[in-house]
Amino acid sequence: MCGNEFEHTFDLIDEYTDLQRIIAADDPKKEAEYQLKIVKVKLQAFNISTEGFDIL
């Protein structure tokens, strides 16, 4: 595997564990909102605007 493949693999593992956290949470909606905040911060760190991303 090349570097990008490793990065994608780790990203998918992170996503998988994040989803497990949501499912296992006492308040899944609250956990999902927390995970969403984390992703927004990561996107903004790369100067990616999250405006217009919300579908709810």
TIMARMI-84641 format. One line per 4 residues: number of its first residue (from 0); their letters; for each residue x, y, z of C-alpha. Coordinates in pm, whole numbers, plus 50000, padded with zeros to 5 digits. Example, Ala and Ser with C-alpha at 12.3 -4.5 7.8 and 13.67 -1.06 7.14 Angstrom:
BEGIN
0 = AS = 51230:49550:50780  51367:49894:50714
//
This chain:
BEGIN
0 = MCGN = 50000:50000:50000  50120:50349:49922  50089:50646:50157  49753:50758:50024
4 = EFEH = 49608:50409:50063  49720:50403:50427  49565:50744:50483  49237:50631:50329
8 = TFDL = 49243:50312:50537  49297:50507:50859  49023:50753:50761  48780:50465:50707
12 = IDEY = 48876:50309:51041  48812:50645:51210  48476:50673:51036  48383:50319:51139
16 = TDLQ = 48470:50383:51504  48283:50715:51497  47970:50537:51374  48011:50274:51646
20 = RIIA = 48030:50554:51904  47706:50701:51771  47526:50367:51786  47654:50288:52136
24 = ADDP = 47591:50635:52280  47327:50696:52546  47211:50987:52329  47293:50899:51965
28 = KKEA = 47171:51235:51832  47398:51426:52070  47694:51205:51975  47621:51251:51602
32 = EYQL = 47608:51629:51649  47944:51612:51831  48098:51406:51549  47962:51656:51297
36 = KIVK = 48131:51943:51484  48463:51757:51469  48432:51701:51093  48341:52067:51035
40 = VKLQ = 48650:52181:51226  48869:51945:51022  48723:52076:50695  48764:52437:50804
44 = AFNI = 49129:52363:50891  49175:52296:50518  48984:52616:50430  48685:52415:50310
48 = STEG = 48363:52598:50378  48083:52391:50524  47814:52637:50420  47550:52463:50217
52 = FDIL = 47655:52117:50338  47367:52081:50582  47077:51879:50443  46862:51879:50754
//
